[in-house]
Structure formats: structure tokens, C-alpha cells
Amino acid sequence: EVLMNCSKTVAVLDHHPYSNVYWNAGLVRPDAAATGVIITEFACHLDVELIPSEAQCLMCALVTDTGRFQYQNADGEAFEVASLLVEAGASPSQIALYVYQSDRLAYLHLAAKVMGRIRTFGEGRVAYSYVTTADLSSSGVPLAEMDGLVDIVRCVEGTEIALFLKEVDGGKVRGNLRSKSQLDISGVARQMGGGGHTAAAGFTAEGTIDDVFTEIVPLLINLLALDKES
């Protein structure tokens, strides 16, 4: 933000939706699976040859944003770009090794605790779990390593929405929402003060985990009810 304020010109390449345009030049495509897709295609447009390290970074962006090509955004374009990046020197096996197969033992123990807390509501359509600041202190796992925990909640059979809450310093709670169906959870995230994509969104709210859970449950139940009516 400081650098942007000091810059005369701001250019943006992104796949996250924006309500306000703050840049001088840019390409924003929320339908793109990852920003890595946009950057790769821009490089092709400029006839720029990517070096292996660049291709690896862009491939990592694509793999993580598509959940290893398991999310709804893993479309034909994503696979075409993945092929281009592999040809340019990207290694999917190395990404799998360092991103998904190198978890610290402390993280796995915390993940087991999250798994043991999973509950469902909304007639089994929503799966939910959480971590507290006490969990973080006792486990020694930093918030930076928490991103994958929502995918554990996402794995529950028969559910359509995953909700994961984590306490952070300052009396706040960060929430992650994932949709496994056509349900658009971005609206719920916006109502909670956040935002994001149709199938992946998040927010930060004041209060305890119980406070935030009590606030968001009616919103999710209402979303499920509207889906039934349609």
C-alpha cells in the first residue's frame, strides 16, 4: 500500500473481484482460476519466454488456487496454462512435495484436533470446525500455516459448504468459507465484513468464536433456504 501511494502509476493483474477501480491500468478477470493464469497469458501475449523459476512460481499459484485442480475453477483454460508452464520448466511434483507433503508434525497434530471438532448443521449441508488462540499457543503453529485447515473441513461427505473459524490476536476471528456446489458464499462473507470468490471467501470479525459462529449460522441457513426455493 505504501509503495502504491508513492507510485505515479499503478497497474494490476488479478483474479480477485474489486468493487472500486484504484489502478491506472490493469486486467482483472474473476473468472480466471488464478492470477498465475492471467500473468502467463500476458507473457504469451508479449511473446516473453518464461524461465523455469518463473514458470514454477506461476504453476504454484495455479495449483494452490485450484486446490490441486479439484475446485470448480479448474476449467479448460487452467489445464492449458498448466501445460504451457510445465513445458516452460515447472515441476508439479516439486510443488506437491514442498506445498502439500512437507507439513510439520505440530501442524498435523493441530489438524487432527480440527478434524476431531468437525460438526455439521443445516441438515448436514454445512461442515464446521475451529481453532483457538490457546490451540495456537500450545501447538506452536503460526497463523501463516493455517490456510490448509479449511480443506480438512471441506472433505466431509454430503456437505456443500465448509466453515472454518480461527481466533487471532485483538479479540478477532478470521473465517474461511468454501462452497462445494453451485452455492455462492461470497455474499455471506461480505455480510460478515469480508468478501472473495463464489466458492472461496473469507472475513475477519470482532468477538469470540462463539459470537461469530452465532452470527454467521443464520446467514448460511438463509442461503441454504434460498437455494431450496430455487
Buried (B, 14 or more C-beta within 10 A) or exposed (E): EEEEEEEEEEEBBBBEBEEEEEBEEBBBBBEBBBBBBBBBBEBEEEEEEBEEEBBBBBBBBBBBBBBBBEBBBBBEBBBEBBEBBBEBBBBBEEBEEEBEEEBEEBBEEBBEBBBEEBEBBBEEBBBBBBBBBEBBEEBEBEBEBBEBBBBBBBEBEEBBBBBBBBBEEEEBBBBBBBBBEEBBBBBBBBBBEBBBBBBBBBBBBEBBBEEBBEBBBEBBBEBBEEBEEE
